[in-house]
Amino acid sequence: MERRDKINYYLDIAQTVCERSTCMRRHYGAIIVKADEIISTGYNGAPRGRKNCMDLGYCKREELKIPSGQRYELCRSVHAEANAIISASRRDTLGATMYLAGRDAKTGALLTDTTSCSMCRRHIINAGISTVINRLGDNGEYEVIDVQQWIDEDDSL
């Protein structure tokens, strides 16, 4: 048996975290790692104590046929990246790496276009996270993003 490389090891953990997601569209899991230690985890779901879309049996954005990536203010969920950042102290996120994995909630397929929305990118920048690694499908593929690139390309936010 071949030993799993470190990046896919952490992406596997983020993928497992996404199994806690309660979103009816996409399940995301995020972990923050610094100095080879997991600092925090997060998945997308309603704020603590509030009902999830899965509990309610509907998604407002689905009902309104809002395309993915738009009108997040209508979403009940806190995103995985934000939940991971909320659960960590800033001193631990400075220079850290975030690993992100996602699944389509309906098909269960791993997403090949995993990425952070513009709101989460702002949170990641302010948390001082230096690198984001996104799982792209189920073949061990991933992309490594230098967060400085998001800062330099300010118009993309």
N, C-alpha and C positions, 0 to 999 in steps of 0.2 A: 504494500500500500504506500502510495506516494504522499509525502507530507504536504499539507495545504499551505500555499504561500500566505504570508501575513495579511496582505490586502484582502484577498478573498475570504480569509478567516474572519476578519472584521466585517466584511460585507455580508457574510453568512449570518453573523449575529444581528446586524441591522435587518436582514431579511426575516429573521425569526421575530424580532421586535414588531415588525409590521403586521404580524398575525394578531396583535392586540387591537389593531385599528378598527374603528366602528363606522368608517365612511362607506357610503353605498356606491361610490364611484371608483376611488383609488385607495389602496392601503399603502401607507408609507411608514418606514421605520428608519430611525436615525440613531447613531451613537456618536459620542464625542470621545476621542482617544488622545491622550497626551502622555508622552514618555512611555509608550507601550502599556498604558493603563486606561481602562474604560472609566471615564469621568461620569457620564450620564447617558441615558437612553430616552427616546421619545417616539411616540406614534401619533397619528392624527386621530382626533376624537373630540367630542364636546368637552367644554370645561368641566372640571370636577363638580359633581352634584347636579349637573344639568343632563337632560335626556339626550341621548345620541340619536342620530338619524335612524340607525338600525332599530332602536327601541320604539321610535315613533312610526317606523314603517314607510317613511318617505324622505326624499331629499328635495328641499326647496329649489335648489339650482337645477335638478333634473326636471322637476315639474315645470319650471319656466324655460326649459331647454337652453340653458346658458352653457355656452361652449367651455371646455376645459381651459383654465387659465384666466377666466374673466369673472368679475363681480364677486370676489371673495368675501365681501362684506355681508353677503347673503348666506354664507356657509356657517353652520353651527360649530364646525371643528376648529380646533387649534392645530396648526400643522406640526408634523413630527419634528422638524428642525427647531421650531419655536419651543416645543415642549422639552426637547433635549437641552436647549440653552437655558430655559427657565429653571431646570433642575440642577444646573451647574453654577459654580461661582465664577466670576469673570477672571480671577487669577488663575483658575484652572483651564479656562477656554483660550487664554492668550497663547497663540502659537500652536494650538491644537489642530487636529484633523477631524472632520466630520465625515462619516460613512453613511450613505443613503441608499436604500433599496425600496422598490415599489412594485406593487402588483395591481393588475386590473381587478376590481372587486367582483365583477360579474364572471369573468373567465378564469381568474386565478393565475393568469399568465404573468410572468415577470415583465415589467416594463422595459422597453428598449430605449425609451426617451426620458428616463429618470432625470429630473432636474429640480432645482429650487425655484419657486416663484420669486418675483421681484421683492415682495414683502419679506420673505424669508432670507433673501440675499442681503437685505439691509440689516436684519437681525444678526446674521452670520458675520458681516463686516463689523458691526458694533461690538460683538462678543470677542473680537480679536482672533477668530479662527483663521488659520492661514491656508488651509487646504480642504477642499471638499472632494470626496471620491464617490462617484455615482455608479451603481451596478447597472449594466446595460444588457438585459436579457439573461438567459440561463447558461451561457457558454463560458462563464468566468470572465467575460469582458467587462471593462469598466473605463471610465474617463476620470482623469485627475485634473482638477481645476485649482489653479493658483488664485486665491481670493483677491490678491492684488490686481488681477486682471479686471475684476468687477469694479474695483475702485477706479482704475485707470480708464475704463470704458463707461464712465458715469452715465451716458445717455441710455445705456442698456437697462438701467434700473427704472 
